[in-house]
């Protein structure tokens, strides 16, 4: 059933009691099954609304009673109406969906209706669907569908790799490609692991574990292992890509910020016929040695205007992990901006030097005369 207005008519009332003067609203749901699905396990979805929006939500059978600040009550009512339509369309609603819906609907009118996001299911498994959870994620999925090379750039937790994996598995199931290749540069994240034991596959496995985890989340683990053993799904370090031509493949390069310029060029020139490549990374988390430019940053500048290549830029507002992750990213970004400002200020020559060069406070340059 497509998302839309339910057949039965909801009753919605909002009034200000004469005594308490607290704005309230009542939302009547279709039936008890909808009420249970919308409320979540032990009412956890409604608790998210209360905590994040500062409203009180009481449930009596199929009725939801909201109270609190007028603006918050109005927003919560609109959100619950849209989530109810999602439930009626057969889409499960989890606590993280409520968290993300609050962010998406509250971003300066960026999304007016959650149906704009939930209409495009990428992949479904075990009753749980993979769908875009922000407008940027939706643009990212559409870019992957319509372009052969797509860059997904942004902070951790924005779904860059996860959605790319979902699109790859969907393409394999629909026989649009014959294999999936997952690659990642084997660069240590700020710590030396030393000489790892085992053969080559065992040595590189720690670097590729996140890709395995995403793969197993997309399909039955036994099926995933079978595809890996058959070579239909190949997980390998980036160095293994040299000299190959990748035809009929969906290729994902993860943690691309840790590629050198030469490695990025090598990877992009591996693409063969009937193939797609998705490159994901976060340019703020480069683990390359100091002085080595990131291949992802270089490609972002070099290839920005090349037809057929799409760039999707995520921000902390697209984070779909724990809500605190968004706050952490903002704090680090603020700290980095302050550090850059300090470095710029320290790079300025002392006032005595500027004065000797003919500059005065408020002057435009050497030898200039203030207005």
N, C-alpha and C positions, 0 to 999 in steps of 0.2 A: 504494500500500500504506500503510495507516495506521500511525502510530508505535505500536510495541508490542514485545513480547518476540520476538526472532527465533525461527524454528522450531527451529533446531539449538541444542543446549545448549552454553553456554560452560563452559570449565574455568577456575576461578579458585583460585589457591593463594596462601597467605600464610604465611610462616614466618620464623623468626629463625635464620640460620645460627649454628652454635655458635662459629665463629671470629670472624667480623666483627661479629656481633650487629647487623646492619643489616636492618630490616624490608624484605621484598621481596614482590612480587606478580606473578603471570603472568596475562595476559589473552589468550585465544585467539580470534582474529577468524574470521569465517565463511570468507572466501576472500581471495585476493591483491588483487582489485579493491577490496574494502572496506578492506583494509590500506593500499592506495595512496591512496584517497580520504580516509581518516581521518588519515593522516600528512601530507598536503598536499604542495605542491611542494617537492621536496628535503627533505622531513621538517620543513618550517617549523612545522606545527601541534604536533609533538612538542617542538620547540625552545622554543615558547611555554610549554608545560607545565613544562619543565625550568627555564626562567628565572623564571617567575612562582611556581612552587610549591616550588622547591628539591628536585626529585626528578630521578633519572636514568632515562631511558627508552631501552631498547635494543630493536631490532626484528630478529627472525629469522623471515623469511618472514611467516607469518600470526600470529606470536606477539609480544606486547609484554611486555617484562620491566621492571618498575619497582622502584626501590630508593630509600631515603631515610628521613626521619622517618616514623614510623608513621601519624600523622594525615594528613600530606601524601600518602603512598602510598594510603591509603584514599580520600581525596577525589579524587585523580587517577584511581583505578580507577573510581569511581562516575561521574566526568565522562566518561571514555572509553567506558564502557558506554552512556551516554545519547547521546553523539555517534555511536556506531556505529549505534544504532537510527535516528537521523536519516538517516544515510547509506543504510541499508537501505530507508528510506521514500522515497528518491529526492532527498533534500535535500543539495546540496553543502555542504561544511564548509570555510570559509576561516579564515585566521589570525585575522581580526577576530572571527569567530564563537567561536573558542576563548577569546580575550581576554574577550569579553562573557559567555560561559558561566561562566567562572571567577568573575566578579563576581556574576552572578545566583544561582548555586548557593551562593555563600558569604555571602549576605546574611541571616543569622539565620533560615535556613530559609524565606525568602520564596518560593522556588520549589523544590519537591522534585523535579520532573521537567521537563526541557526540552521534553517533548512538550506541556506546558501552554502554551508560547510558540509552538512551531513548527507547531502544528496549524492556525493561522489564517493562510493565505497571503493577503496583500493583492493582490499582483500578481507576475507572472512575466515575465521578458524575457530572451531570449538565454541560456536555461538557468540564469539566476540569479533567485532569488526574493526578493521584498520581504516580510519577515515581522517582527513585533515581536521585539525582542531584550532586552526587560526587561518586568517585570510592569506598570510604569507605561505603557510603550508599548502593551502589550496593552489596558489600560484605556482609553487614548487612542483606539485604533482602534475599540473597542467603543462608546465615547461618540460618535464620528463616525457610526457606523452607526445609532445609536438617537436622536440628537438633531439638531435643525436648526441650532443655534448651539453651537459648541464653542470654548473657549479652551484653548490649549496654552501654558503659562507655565513658563519654566525657562531654564537656561543654554544657551549655544551647544553644538552637537554632540549634543543629546539626540534628534534625529530629528523634531522638531516639524513643520518645513516639509516634510521629505522624506516622512514618512508621510502628511501631508495631501495632498501631490501624488500619491502612490500611490493613495490613496482616490479622489481626483478623477478620475484617468485610468481607474481601474477602473469608476467610476460612468458615465463617458462611454462606455466600451467596452460596458457592459451596458445602455446606452441609458436609464439612470435620469435623466440630465440631457442637455440639448442642447448645453451649452457650459461651458467652464471659464474663469473670470475670476480672474486673479492680480493683486493690487494691493499697493502698498507706498508708504509716505510717502517723498517725496524729501527726506530730511534727511541732511545730510553728517555723517559719523562723526568729528566733532572736527577736521576740516580743511576749508579753503575751496578749492573747486575752480574758482572764478572763472566767467567766462562761457565755457561750453563751446561749441565750434563745431557747425554743422549745424542741421538743422530740429528741431522739437519732439521727434520720436521719437528722434533721435540724442542730444539733450540728456539725456533721461531714461533712456536705455538703460543707462548705468553703474549706476544705482540698481537696475535690474530684472535685472541680469545673473545674480544667484544664482537667481532664479526660472526663468530660461531654462535654466540649467545643470541644475537639478532636473528640468525638463520633458524635456530631451534625454536624461537618464539613465533616464527611465521608458519611452521609446518610441524607435523608430528616428528619428534626427535628421531625415531627409528627410520623414518623416511629420509630425514635430513642426512643421517649417517650413511644410508644406502646411496644417496645421490653423490655424496662426497667420495665414497669408495669407487663409484662408477666413473668419476671424473666429470659428471654432469655439473656439479658444483665444485669449483676449485678455489681453495683459500690459500693464498701464497704471498710471500713478501714481495714488495715492488721490484726488487732486483731480478726476480724470476721473469719479469715481463720483457726484458731486453731481447731483441732479435725475433720476437714473435709477431705474427699478424693475427688479430683476433676477429674472426668472422662469425656471424650468427651468434653473437654473445652479448650479454648484458654485463658490463664491467663497472665495478664500483671501486673507487680509490678513496679510502678513508684516511683521516688524519693527514690530509694533503698539505697542511701548513708545514709539515716536517720533510717535505721533498725539497731538493735543491732545484735550481732553475733547469739544470741539465736533466734531472730525473723527470721533472714535469714534462719537458719536451719529449723525452723518450716515451713516456706513458701515452701522451696524446697522439703520438704518431704510430701507436700500435693498432689503432682502431681500423677494423676492416669493414667489409660490406655487411649490411643488415645487422649492424651492431649499435649499441648505445653505450655511452660512458657517463657516469655520474661521479663528480669529484666533490668531496665534502671536507670541510676543515674550519678551523677557527684561527684567524690570523693573530689573535691576541695570546695564543698559547703555543708559540714556536719553541721547539726544543733543540733546534740546530745550534751548533757552536757559534759563539759570538762572531759576527762579521760575515756569516754565511747568509745570503738573502734567501727568503722563502720562495719556493717555486710557485706557491699559491698566490702570494702577493704580487709576484711578477706577472703571472698569467692574468690576474684580475685587471691589471693595467694594460697589458699587451693585447689581450683578446676581447676587450670590452665591446668593440664595434664590429667584430667578425660575424657576418650573417650565419645563422645556423647554430650559434653557441649562445646559451642563455645563462644569466647569472641571477640567482635568488639570494637576497641578503636578509638574514634573520636578525632579530634584536632580542634583548632580554624579555620583551613582552611576549615572545613566542615560546618561551620555556614551558615545557609540559611536564617537568619533574615537580618535586616538592616545592610549594610556594616560596620557601626560604631560598631556593636556588636563585630565583629572580633577584631577591634582595642581595645575595652574595655577589652576583655579577655586577649589579649596580654599584656596590661598595668598592669593588676592585676597579671598575671603570673610573669612578670618581677619584680614587687614589692615584691611578695612572695619569689622569688629566692634571691633577695637582703636581705630580712629580715632573711631568713635562713642562709645566709652567715654571717650576723652580729651576729646572735645567736651562730653560730659555733665559731666565733672569740672571743665572750665574754665568751664562755665556757672554753677557754684555760686559764690555770693558769698564773698569772702574771710572767713577766720575772724574777723577783727576786726569785720566788718559783722554776722556772725551773732551775735557776742557782744554787740554793741550793741543788737541786736534782742531780746535776752533768751534766746538759745539757748546752750547749753553742750554740749560734746562728750557724746554719748550721750543728749541730751534729745530728747523727742518733738517739741516745737515751741516757739514763743515762750511764755515764762512757765511752761513745764511744770516739774515737779519730778521729778528722777530718782528711780526707785524705790529 
